[in-house]
């Protein structure tokens, strides 16, 4: 098949009618360093114990307040006590008390850097930015290495959108306190804001690819990764900060995922999105929506459509709780994309239709709806959907190309040509239009025009692999396989991992009788796409050509397993097994082929024959009768139908009639004549039996079994001369076959030619000294000639050779009785009786004589 370039729009830049994401404000007040705990004295001013206030509940804070009040009363000039009091009041949200205490601490200790920092934090919390800024500056004046003050002043710069000053402050903080994860987080946010500002200044939807943008993205990624590294080292079991740490981790994963999506590194984006606990309180509903949405998009990009489908379904459940649910129905569009990617075209159509109910002016929806109708084989409706997309977005080359593709499939070549030419006029630098126009020309058996179009596509883009491949397919279609191989190889040089290209060059090598190379490329195609049933079928055909039947069967079986629609495959496997006498396997696949193609007399005949050989006679009759409905004069079907009737034990007249139907169509059918001969013989219809055996003998004059059967029949009707002719012909073929001499001896006996009869029996004994029948018949002959002693010896030899020869025991008993040796006569009478001979009369006579 010629490669069609499906020119569907690039969804990487697609923006839905309704914006699904919002920017999260990641800036928050960090009032204390991670280790900036309140300090209290324990009697000795130089001895301090650290109290992490953020770990304290209200009861603990009250204890701190009472303890430090007591310390302040004991030493009214103790700045540490007032510092600790201010910190406790801050965490109780008692901001005025906190301000008073921090001011008192500063008054007692004018260079109290930490007190200035925390005073700034209170003003910051109250929204008094100017005072907060001055307090932080005072802290840094007295202690330039106070990391937290740099951090907090950076936050104020960030609020003013002075991102450069904020970045400097955060970088200084990190130099002083490398493990302060909040600083790394805020620095990453600065880089991210700069990226967004730059993007906003560019064209809408443009993807930033300049070096500066890439560098900012790398810096943001590095900072966020540093946050995660620090957080992972925190023992949450020992930290009351665990909720804040989890919140920070979630936000960091969230922003990392967005940056990786921006980089199109979807695997890494998924890693971070899957790390987010959607149930955590720190995530707003909007954040949760964005996480699920981004997960769906990322799953689609890494070919995990089933996971994408689950994400979109969860997202739909979430947004249904919102008051403005209608605007979120664009999600059905994304769900449709995922269903389409997963090959579930009917579900994709349903999803697109739901999206269209709420977003009627969005051309993307009918465009992709047309794609799903196309893939499901509903080309007429597909065309209507593409036409609707064209109405919403006129003169858009991807839509025109797909209109051309669908029109061509519907046989509207003129329309297809017009659409493709319009697409080319609108975008003459796009090879897709030329390529698809070439496909349309090729479908119309216009190879010169097709090749010209493919060459034009390559003039526009010499590395457009599809057109190289289509040139190869064009050459193959017109049996120019060497040229085809060269063109396919050019396509593969450009895109070595395209499974279809390997398949197409494999087909060209096959037609060129270069089977080893064909096998190599078919195998490579399967390495890239193991689920392509057609390639398995092609490979099996090549193995069949090189007589590697086992591998051929293996790949034909795989093609069936993968759902090939070709009845040929089952037929091929069935034939392979049939020819090898493997009738059970043959029956399975021939039945599949016959059921897939019930009007094929050949497949039904083969299935019936296979069932006959596996003694499944009822099924044999079913398929043979089906074959005869299509081809009433199929000799094989008639013959095996007769055989099946016979095996089923049907009435002999029914069987005879079935074989006679074979003879009526094919008088020289050897096996049918032989079967009719046997059937008539069992009915003692010797004339008819001789007629069919005779015809069979004419067809196969060297068939000894036929000659013997015919000779026996002539003997039965007393045509001794003809019988002897048949036996002599058999003897000419097998001079050392004792059975023939026995039969000839019997005929000579009936003709009373005792000398020749004796000679024939003795010849049989010469050939087979252990032939008990030969001694038996010789004994009978000798008795008829009055040679009782010789007859007795011959019968004795017969039973010596075969003690189970009942007739010989019978004749021996009679001989002993005549010789008045009654004990021996009785002994052999009893043996003969036990071997099926009726010896009652002789035994009675023996008992009378003995009594």
C-alpha positions in Angstrom: 0.0 0.0 0.0 1.2 3.5 -0.8 2.2 5.6 2.2 -0.3 8.4 2.8 1.0 11.2 5.0 -1.8 11.9 7.4 -1.6 15.7 7.8 -3.2 16.2 11.2 -2.5 19.3 13.2 0.3 19.5 15.7 -1.4 19.3 19.1 1.8 20.3 21.0 0.8 23.9 20.4 -3.0 23.4 20.6 -4.8 25.7 23.0 -8.4 24.8 23.9 -11.2 27.3 24.0 -11.2 27.2 27.8 -7.9 27.7 29.6 -7.5 24.8 32.0 -4.5 26.0 34.0 -3.7 29.0 36.2 -0.4 30.1 37.6 0.0 29.3 41.2 1.4 32.0 43.5 4.3 30.2 45.1 5.6 33.1 47.2 4.8 32.8 50.9 6.2 34.5 54.0 9.0 32.6 55.6 9.2 34.2 59.0 12.0 32.1 60.4 15.0 30.2 59.2 14.6 26.5 59.5 17.0 26.7 62.4 16.1 30.3 63.6 14.5 29.2 66.8 13.7 31.4 69.8 16.5 31.6 72.4 15.8 31.5 76.1 18.2 31.7 79.0 18.5 29.0 81.6 20.2 31.0 84.3 23.5 31.6 82.6 23.1 34.1 79.8 25.8 32.3 77.8 24.0 29.0 78.0 21.1 28.8 75.6 18.7 26.0 74.6 17.0 26.0 71.2 13.2 25.9 71.2 11.7 25.4 67.7 8.5 27.4 68.1 6.9 26.0 65.0 6.8 22.7 66.8 4.8 24.1 69.6 1.1 24.0 70.1 -0.8 26.7 72.0 -0.1 25.1 75.3 3.6 25.0 74.6 3.6 28.6 73.5 1.8 29.6 76.7 4.5 27.8 78.7 7.2 29.7 76.7 5.5 33.0 77.4 5.1 32.4 81.1 8.7 31.1 81.4 10.2 34.1 79.6 7.9 36.6 81.4 9.3 35.2 84.6 12.8 35.5 83.2 12.1 39.2 82.2 10.8 40.0 85.7 14.0 38.5 87.2 16.1 40.5 84.7 14.3 43.4 83.1 17.4 44.0 80.9 17.5 40.5 79.4 17.0 41.0 75.6 16.8 37.2 75.0 13.7 36.9 77.1 11.9 39.6 75.1 13.1 38.1 71.9 11.6 34.7 72.9 8.4 36.4 74.0 8.1 38.3 70.7 8.6 35.0 68.8 5.9 33.2 70.8 3.5 36.1 70.4 4.1 36.0 66.6 3.1 32.4 66.5 0.0 33.2 68.5 -0.8 35.9 65.9 -0.5 38.5 68.7 1.4 40.9 66.4 1.3 44.1 68.5 2.6 42.3 71.5 5.3 40.8 69.3 6.3 44.2 68.0 6.5 45.6 71.6 8.7 42.7 72.7 11.0 42.8 69.6 11.4 46.6 70.0 12.2 46.1 73.8 14.9 43.5 72.8 16.4 45.9 70.3 16.4 48.7 72.8 18.2 46.5 75.3 20.6 45.2 72.5 20.8 47.7 69.7 22.6 45.2 67.3 20.2 42.3 67.9 20.1 41.1 64.3 17.6 38.3 64.9 15.2 40.6 66.7 15.3 43.0 63.7 14.7 40.1 61.3 11.7 38.9 63.3 10.4 42.4 63.7 10.5 42.7 59.9 8.6 39.4 59.7 5.8 40.8 61.8 5.6 44.0 59.7 5.6 41.7 56.6 2.7 39.7 58.0 0.8 43.0 58.6 1.4 44.2 55.1 3.6 47.1 56.2 6.2 46.4 53.5 8.3 49.6 54.0 8.8 49.0 57.8 9.5 45.3 57.1 12.1 46.3 54.5 13.9 48.7 56.9 13.9 46.1 59.7 15.5 43.5 57.4 18.1 46.0 56.3 18.9 46.8 60.0 19.4 43.1 60.6 21.8 42.9 57.7 23.6 46.0 58.8 24.5 44.4 62.1 24.9 40.9 60.6 25.6 40.7 56.9 25.7 36.9 57.2 22.2 36.5 58.6 20.8 34.3 55.8 17.2 34.6 56.8 17.3 38.4 56.5 18.6 38.1 52.9 15.9 35.5 52.2 13.1 37.7 53.6 14.3 40.9 51.8 14.4 38.8 48.6 10.8 38.1 49.1 10.0 41.8 49.3 11.9 42.4 46.1 10.0 39.6 44.5 6.7 41.2 45.5 7.8 44.4 43.9 8.6 42.3 40.7 12.2 43.4 41.0 13.2 39.8 40.0 16.9 40.6 39.5 17.3 42.0 43.1 15.3 39.1 44.4 17.5 36.6 42.6 20.6 38.2 44.1 19.1 38.0 47.6 18.1 34.4 47.2 21.5 33.4 45.8 23.2 35.2 48.8 20.9 33.3 51.1 21.9 29.9 49.6 25.6 30.8 49.9 25.1 31.4 53.6 22.6 28.6 54.2 22.9 25.9 51.5 20.3 23.7 53.1 17.6 26.3 53.3 15.1 24.6 50.9 12.8 27.6 50.9 15.5 29.7 49.3 16.1 27.2 46.5 12.4 27.0 45.9 12.0 30.8 45.7 15.1 31.0 43.4 13.5 28.4 41.1 10.4 30.5 41.1 12.3 33.6 40.0 13.8 31.6 37.0 10.3 30.3 36.2 8.8 33.8 36.2 11.5 35.1 33.9 10.8 32.2 31.5 7.1 33.1 31.6 7.8 36.8 31.0 9.9 36.0 28.0 7.2 33.7 26.6 4.5 36.3 27.0 6.6 38.7 24.9 6.8 36.1 22.1 4.0 35.1 19.7 1.1 33.3 21.3 1.7 29.5 21.4 5.4 29.8 20.3 7.8 27.4 22.0 10.8 29.1 23.5 14.0 27.5 22.0 16.6 30.3 22.4 19.7 29.7 24.4 18.7 32.2 27.2 15.3 30.5 27.7 17.0 27.0 27.8 19.5 28.3 30.4 16.7 29.7 32.6 14.8 26.5 32.4 18.0 24.5 33.4 18.5 26.8 36.4 14.9 26.4 37.5 15.1 22.7 37.2 18.4 22.6 39.2 16.9 24.7 42.0 13.8 22.6 42.3 15.8 19.4 42.2 17.9 20.8 45.0 14.7 21.5 47.1 13.7 17.8 46.7 17.2 16.6 47.6 17.1 18.7 50.9 13.5 17.6 51.7 14.4 13.9 51.3 17.0 14.3 54.0 14.5 15.5 56.5 13.2 12.9 59.0 9.5 13.7 59.0 8.9 11.4 61.9 10.9 13.8 64.1 9.7 17.0 62.5 6.5 18.8 63.3 7.2 20.6 60.1 6.2 17.5 58.2 3.0 19.1 56.7 5.0 22.1 55.5 7.7 19.8 54.1 5.1 17.7 52.3 3.4 20.9 51.0 6.8 22.1 49.7 7.5 18.7 48.1 4.2 18.7 46.3 4.6 22.2 45.0 8.1 21.4 43.9 7.0 18.3 42.0 4.2 20.3 40.5 6.5 23.0 39.1 9.1 20.5 38.0 6.4 18.6 36.0 5.4 21.9 34.2 9.0 22.7 33.3 9.6 19.2 32.0 6.4 19.4 29.9 7.7 22.7 28.5 10.9 20.8 27.6 8.8 18.0 26.1 10.5 15.6 28.5 7.2 13.9 29.3 8.7 10.8 31.0 10.2 13.1 33.7 7.1 15.1 33.9 5.1 11.9 34.6 7.6 10.9 37.4 6.9 14.2 39.2 3.2 14.3 38.5 2.8 10.8 39.9 4.7 11.8 43.0 2.0 14.4 43.9 -0.6 13.3 46.6 -3.8 14.5 45.1 -5.6 14.2 48.4 -3.2 16.6 50.2 -4.8 19.7 51.6 -2.1 21.9 50.2 -3.4 21.3 46.7 -6.2 23.6 45.6 -8.9 22.2 43.4 -7.4 24.1 40.5 -4.0 22.5 41.2 -5.6 19.0 41.2 -7.3 19.7 37.9 -4.0 20.8 36.4 -2.2 17.8 37.7 -4.7 15.4 36.2 -4.8 17.4 32.9 -1.0 17.4 32.6 -0.8 13.7 33.4 -3.3 13.0 30.6 -1.3 15.0 28.1 2.1 13.5 29.2 0.7 9.9 29.1 -0.4 10.5 25.5 3.0 11.8 24.5 4.7 8.7 25.8 2.1 6.4 24.2 0.3 5.4 27.3 -3.2 6.2 26.1 -5.0 3.9 28.7 -3.4 5.9 31.5 -4.4 9.1 29.8 -7.9 7.9 29.5 -8.0 7.2 33.3 -6.6 10.6 34.0 -9.2 12.4 31.9 -12.0 10.4 33.4 -10.8 11.3 36.9 -10.6 14.9 35.8 -14.1 14.9 34.4 -15.4 13.6 37.8 -13.6 16.5 39.5 -14.9 19.3 37.3 -18.5 18.0 37.4 -18.5 19.4 41.0 -17.8 22.9 39.8 -20.5 25.5 39.2 -19.4 26.3 35.7 -19.1 22.7 34.5 -20.0 23.4 30.9 -16.7 25.2 30.2 -14.8 22.1 31.2 -16.5 19.9 28.6 -13.5 20.5 26.3 -12.0 17.7 28.3 -14.0 15.3 26.2 -11.9 16.4 23.3 -8.8 15.3 25.1 -10.5 12.1 26.1 -11.3 11.5 22.4 -7.6 12.0 21.5 -6.6 9.4 24.0 -9.3 6.9 22.8 -8.2 7.4 19.2 -4.5 6.9 20.2 -5.6 3.6 21.9 -7.4 2.5 18.7 -10.9 2.8 20.4 -12.3 4.8 17.5 -16.0 4.4 18.4 -15.4 5.7 21.9 -13.3 8.5 20.5 -16.2 9.5 18.2 -18.5 9.6 21.2 -16.1 11.8 23.2 -15.6 14.2 20.4 -19.4 14.5 19.9 -19.8 15.4 23.5 -17.2 18.0 23.3 -18.8 19.4 20.1 -22.1 20.0 22.0 -20.4 22.7 24.1 -17.7 24.0 21.7 -19.3 24.3 18.3 -16.8 26.8 17.0 -13.7 24.9 17.8 -12.4 23.5 14.5 -10.1 21.0 16.2 -13.1 18.9 17.3 -14.7 18.1 13.8 -11.1 17.7 12.4 -10.2 15.0 14.9 -13.7 13.6 14.7 -13.1 13.1 11.0 -9.9 11.3 11.8 -11.7 8.8 14.0 -14.4 8.2 11.5 -11.7 7.7 8.9 -9.9 5.1 11.0 -13.2 3.3 11.7 -13.8 3.0 7.9 -16.8 5.4 7.8 -15.3 7.6 5.0 -18.5 9.4 4.0 -19.1 10.7 7.5 -15.3 11.4 7.9 -15.5 13.6 4.8 -18.5 15.6 6.3 -16.5 16.2 9.5 -13.5 17.5 7.6 -15.8 19.7 5.6 -17.2 21.2 8.8 -13.6 21.8 10.1 -12.9 23.5 6.7 -15.9 25.8 7.2 -14.6 26.8 10.7 -11.0 27.2 9.6 -10.9 27.8 5.8 -7.8 27.3 3.7 -5.9 25.4 6.4 -3.6 22.9 4.5 -3.9 20.0 7.1 -7.7 20.1 6.7 -7.4 20.3 2.9 -5.0 17.4 2.8 -7.3 15.2 4.8 -10.3 16.2 2.7 -8.2 15.1 -0.3 -7.3 11.8 1.3 -10.9 11.0 2.2 -12.3 12.1 -1.2 -9.8 9.9 -2.9 -10.9 6.9 -0.9 -14.5 7.6 -1.8 -13.5 7.5 -5.5 -13.9 11.3 -6.0 -10.5 11.8 -7.6 -11.4 15.2 -9.1 -12.3 16.6 -5.6 -9.2 15.0 -4.1 -7.0 16.5 -6.7 -8.6 19.9 -6.1 -8.1 19.8 -2.3 -4.5 18.7 -2.6 -3.7 21.5 -5.1 -5.3 24.1 -2.9 -3.2 22.8 0.0 -0.1 23.1 -2.2 -1.0 26.7 -3.3 -1.4 27.7 0.3 1.8 26.1 1.5 4.0 25.3 -1.4 6.9 24.6 0.9 5.1 21.6 2.5 5.9 18.3 0.9 2.8 16.6 2.3 0.4 18.0 -0.4 2.6 16.9 -3.2 3.1 13.5 -1.6 -0.6 12.9 -1.2 -1.4 14.1 -4.7 1.0 11.6 -5.9 -0.8 8.8 -4.1 -4.1 9.9 -5.7 -2.5 9.8 -9.2 -1.1 6.3 -8.5 -4.6 5.1 -7.4 -5.8 6.3 -10.8 -3.0 4.3 -12.5 -1.2 7.5 -13.6 2.3 6.5 -12.6 4.1 9.3 -14.4 2.0 12.0 -12.7 2.5 10.2 -9.4 6.3 10.1 -9.7 6.3 13.7 -10.7 4.4 14.7 -7.6 6.6 12.6 -5.3 9.7 14.2 -7.0 8.2 17.7 -6.3 7.8 16.7 -2.7 11.5 15.8 -2.6 12.4 19.1 -4.3 10.7 20.9 -1.4 12.3 18.6 1.1 14.9 16.1 -0.1 14.7 14.3 3.3 11.0 13.6 3.2 11.2 9.9 3.6 7.5 9.1 2.8 7.9 10.3 -0.8 11.1 8.2 -1.3 9.2 5.2 0.0 6.2 6.0 -2.2 8.5 6.1 -5.3 9.6 2.6 -4.3 6.0 1.5 -4.1 5.2 3.0 -7.5 8.1 1.1 -9.1 7.0 -2.1 -7.4 3.5 -1.7 -8.7 4.9 -1.7 -12.2 7.4 -4.6 -11.6 10.5 -2.4 -11.5 11.8 -4.1 -8.4 15.5 -3.0 -8.6 14.5 0.7 -8.8 11.9 0.1 -6.0 14.6 -1.3 -3.7 16.9 1.7 -4.3 14.0 4.1 -3.4 13.0 2.2 -0.3 16.6 2.2 0.8 16.7 6.0 0.6 13.7 6.2 2.8 15.3 3.8 5.3 18.5 5.8 5.3 16.5 8.8 6.5 14.2 6.9 8.9 15.8 3.5 9.8 13.2 2.8 12.5 10.1 3.0 10.4 8.6 -0.5 10.4 6.5 0.1 7.3 9.6 1.0 5.3 11.2 -2.3 6.2 8.0 -4.1 5.3 7.8 -2.4 1.9 11.5 -3.1 1.0 11.0 -6.6 2.2 8.1 -7.1 -0.3 10.3 -5.7 -3.1 13.1 -8.1 -2.2 10.5 -10.9 -2.2 9.3 -10.1 -5.6 12.9 -9.9 -6.8 13.5 -13.4 -5.4 16.1 -12.1 -2.9 14.6 -14.0 0.0 17.5 -13.6 2.5 17.2 -9.8 2.4 13.5 -10.0 2.4 13.6 -12.1 5.6 16.1 -9.6 7.2 13.8 -6.6 6.6 10.6 -8.4 7.6 12.3 -9.4 10.9 13.4 -5.8 11.5 9.9 -4.6 10.9 8.6 -7.1 13.5 11.3 -6.0 15.9 9.9 -2.5 15.6 6.2 -3.6 15.6 5.7 -7.2 16.7 1.9 -6.9 16.4 1.6 -6.5 12.6 -0.2 -9.6 11.4 0.4 -8.8 7.7 4.2 -8.8 8.2 4.0 -12.2 9.9 2.1 -13.4 6.9 4.6 -11.9 4.4 7.5 -13.5 6.4 5.7 -16.9 6.4 5.2 -16.7 2.7 9.0 -16.2 2.2 9.8 -19.1 4.5 7.4 -21.2 2.4 9.3 -20.2 -0.7 12.6 -21.4 0.8 11.0 -24.6 2.0 11.4 -23.8 5.7 7.9 -25.1 6.5 8.3 -25.0 10.3 9.1 -21.3 10.4 6.4 -20.6 7.8 3.8 -22.4 10.0 5.1 -20.4 13.0 4.5 -17.1 11.4 1.2 -18.0 9.8 0.0 -19.1 13.2 1.2 -15.8 14.7 -0.7 -13.9 11.9 -3.9 -15.7 12.9 -3.2 -15.0 16.6 -2.9 -11.3 15.9 -6.2 -11.3 14.0 -5.3 -11.4 10.3 -8.4 -11.0 8.1 -6.8 -13.2 5.4 -8.5 -16.6 5.1 -5.4 -17.5 3.0 -3.3 -17.8 6.2 -5.4 -20.5 7.8 -5.6 -22.3 4.4 -1.8 -22.2 4.1 -1.2 -23.7 7.5 -3.9 -26.3 6.9 -2.3 -27.3 3.7 1.2 -27.5 5.3 -0.1 -29.9 8.0 -2.3 -31.8 5.5 0.7 -32.5 3.2 2.7 -33.8 6.2 -0.2 -36.1 7.3 -0.8 -33.9 10.4 -4.6 -34.1 10.0 -5.6 -32.8 13.5 -3.7 -29.6 13.0 -4.8 -29.3 9.4 -8.5 -29.7 10.3 -8.3 -26.8 12.8 -7.0 -24.3 10.3 -8.8 -25.5 7.3 -12.0 -25.2 9.3 -11.1 -21.6 10.1 -10.4 -20.8 6.5 -13.7 -22.5 5.3 -15.8 -20.7 7.9 -14.2 -17.4 6.9 -15.0 -18.1 3.2 -18.0 -20.5 3.1 -18.4 -20.1 -0.7 -14.9 -21.6 -1.3 -15.4 -25.2 -2.6 -11.7 -25.8 -2.3 -11.5 -24.8 1.4 -14.6 -26.7 2.4 -13.4 -29.8 0.5 -10.0 -29.7 2.3 -11.7 -29.2 5.7 -14.0 -32.2 5.0 -11.1 -34.4 4.0 -9.1 -33.4 7.1 -12.1 -34.2 9.3 -12.5 -37.6 7.6 -8.8 -38.4 8.3 -9.3 -37.5 12.0 -12.4 -39.7 12.2 -14.7 -36.7 12.7 -17.1 -38.0 10.2 -20.1 -35.8 11.0 -18.0 -32.7 10.5 -16.6 -34.2 7.4 -20.1 -34.7 5.9 -21.0 -31.0 6.9 -18.1 -29.4 5.0 -18.2 -31.8 2.1 -21.9 -31.2 1.5 -21.2 -27.4 1.8 -18.5 -27.8 -0.9 -21.0 -29.7 -3.1 -23.5 -26.9 -2.8 -20.9 -24.6 -4.5 -19.3 -27.2 -6.8 -21.7 -30.2 -7.3 -19.3 -32.1 -9.5 -16.3 -31.9 -7.1 -14.9 -35.5 -7.4 -12.9 -35.2 -4.2 -15.9 -34.0 -2.2 -18.1 -36.8 -3.6 -15.5 -39.5 -2.9 -14.8 -38.5 0.7 -18.4 -38.0 1.3 -19.0 -41.6 0.3 -16.0 -42.6 2.5 -17.5 -40.7 5.4 -20.9 -42.4 4.9 -19.2 -45.7 4.9 -17.2 -44.9 8.1 -20.5 -43.8 9.8 -22.1 -47.1 9.0 -24.7 -45.7 6.7 -26.9 -48.2 4.7 -24.8 -50.0 2.1 -27.0 -48.8 -0.7 -26.5 -45.2 0.4 -22.7 -45.7 0.3 -22.9 -47.5 -3.1 -25.0 -44.7 -4.5 -22.4 -42.1 -3.2 -19.5 -43.9 -4.9 -21.5 -44.3 -8.1 -21.9 -40.5 -8.2 -18.1 -40.3 -8.2 -17.9 -42.8 -11.1 -20.6 -41.0 -13.0 -18.4 -37.9 -13.1 -15.0 -39.6 -13.2 -15.3 -43.2 -14.6 -11.6 -43.7 -14.2 -11.5 -42.9 -10.5 -9.4 -45.8 -9.2 -10.3 -45.8 -5.5 -14.0 -45.4 -6.2 -13.9 -48.4 -8.5 -12.0 -50.4 -5.9 -14.5 -49.4 -3.1 -17.5 -50.3 -5.3 -15.8 -53.7 -6.1 -15.5 -54.5 -2.4 -19.0 -53.3 -1.6 -20.6 -55.4 -4.4 -18.4 -58.4 -3.4 -19.8 -58.2 0.2 -23.3 -58.4 -1.3 -22.3 -61.4 -3.5 -23.0 -59.3 -6.5 -20.0 -60.8 -8.3 -20.7 -59.6 -11.8 -20.9 -55.9 -10.6 -17.9 -56.5 -8.4 -15.9 -58.0 -11.3 -16.9 -55.0 -13.5 -15.4 -52.4 -11.0 -12.4 -54.5 -10.0 -11.7 -55.0 -13.7 -11.9 -51.3 -14.4 -9.6 -50.7 -11.5 -7.2 -53.3 -12.8 -7.1 -51.5 -16.2 -6.2 -48.3 -14.4 -3.6 -50.0 -12.1 -2.5 -53.2 -13.8 0.4 -53.7 -11.4 -1.8 -53.6 -8.2 -1.3 -57.2 -7.0 -4.2 -56.9 -4.4 -6.5 -56.0 -7.3 -5.3 -59.0 -9.3 -5.8 -61.4 -6.4 -9.3 -59.9 -5.6 -10.3 -60.2 -9.3 -8.9 -63.8 -9.5 -10.9 -64.8 -6.4 -14.1 -63.4 -7.9 -13.5 -65.3 -11.2 -13.0 -68.4 -9.1 -16.2 -67.8 -7.3 -18.2 -67.7 -10.6 -16.2 -70.7 -11.9 -14.3 -68.8 -14.5 -11.2 -70.7 -13.7 -9.2 -69.8 -16.8 -9.7 -66.1 -16.1 -8.8 -66.7 -12.5 -5.6 -68.4 -13.4 -4.8 -65.5 -15.8 -5.2 -63.0 -12.9 -3.1 -65.2 -10.5 -0.4 -65.7 -13.2 -0.2 -61.9 -13.7 0.2 -61.5 -10.0 2.9 -64.2 -9.9 4.8 -62.4 -12.7 4.9 -59.3 -10.4 5.8 -61.3 -7.2 7.3 -64.7 -8.2 8.0 -65.7 -4.6 4.6 -65.0 -3.0 3.4 -68.3 -1.6 -0.2 -67.0 -1.3 -0.5 -66.9 -5.1 0.6 -70.5 -5.5 -2.0 -71.5 -2.9 -4.8 -69.7 -4.8 -3.6 -71.3 -8.1 -3.4 -74.7 -6.5 -7.0 -74.3 -5.3 -8.2 -73.4 -8.9 -6.3 -76.4 -10.3 -7.9 -78.6 -7.6 -11.4 -77.4 -8.7 -10.4 -78.1 -12.3 -9.3 -81.6 -11.2 -5.8 -81.0 -12.4 -4.3 -82.7 -9.3 -0.7 -82.8 -10.6 -0.6 -79.0 -11.1 -2.4 -78.5 -7.9 0.1 -80.7 -6.1 3.0 -78.8 -7.8 1.5 -75.4 -6.8 1.1 -76.5 -3.1 4.6 -77.9 -2.9 6.0 -74.6 -4.5 4.2 -72.6 -1.8 5.9 -74.9 0.8 9.2 -74.5 -0.9 8.9 -70.7 -0.7 7.4 -70.7 2.9 8.3 -73.9 4.7 6.3 -72.7 7.7 3.1 -72.1 5.7 0.5 -74.2 7.6 -2.2 -73.5 5.0 0.0 -75.0 2.2 0.4 -78.3 4.2 -3.3 -78.2 5.0 -4.4 -77.9 1.4 -1.8 -80.5 0.3 -3.2 -82.9 2.9 -6.8 -82.4 1.6 -5.5 -83.0 -2.0 -3.6 -86.1 -0.9 -6.7 -87.5 0.8 -8.7 -87.0 -2.3 -6.1 -89.0 -4.2 -6.3 -91.8 -1.6 -2.8 -91.1 -0.2 -4.1 -91.3 3.4 -0.7 -91.7 5.1 0.7 -88.7 3.2 -2.4 -86.8 4.0 -2.1 -87.6 7.7 1.5 -86.4 7.7 0.6 -83.1 5.9 -2.1 -82.3 8.4 0.2 -83.2 11.3 2.8 -80.7 9.9 0.1 -78.1 9.5 -1.0 -78.2 13.2 2.7 -78.5 14.3 3.3 -75.2 12.5 0.1 -73.6 13.7 -1.6 -75.3 16.7 -4.5 -72.9 16.2 -5.5 -74.1 12.7 -8.9 -75.4 13.5 -9.6 -76.8 10.0 -6.3 -78.8 10.1 -7.2 -80.3 13.5 -10.7 -81.2 12.0 -9.1 -82.9 9.0 -6.5 -84.6 11.2 -9.3 -85.9 13.6 -11.1 -87.4 10.6 -7.9 -89.0 9.3 -7.2 -90.6 12.7 -10.8 -91.8 12.9 -10.6 -93.5 9.5 -7.3 -95.0 10.7 -9.2 -96.3 13.8 -6.9 -94.3 16.1 -9.9 -93.1 18.2 -8.0 -91.5 21.1 -6.1 -89.2 18.7 -9.2 -88.6 16.7 -11.0 -87.5 19.9 -8.0 -85.4 21.0 -8.0 -83.4 17.7 -11.8 -83.2 17.6 -11.8 -81.5 20.9 -9.0 -79.1 19.8 -10.9 -78.4 16.6 -14.1 -77.8 18.5 -12.4 -75.3 20.8 -11.1 -73.5 17.7 -14.5 -72.9 16.3 -15.1 -76.1 14.3 -18.4 -78.0 14.8 -17.1 -81.5 15.8 -20.2 -82.7 17.6 -21.1 -85.4 15.1 -17.6 -86.9 15.0 -17.2 -86.8 18.7 -20.5 -88.7 19.1 -19.3 -91.4 16.7 -16.0 -91.7 18.5 -17.8 -92.2 21.8 -20.1 -94.8 20.3 -17.1 -96.7 18.9 -15.2 -96.5 22.1 -18.2 -97.5 24.2 
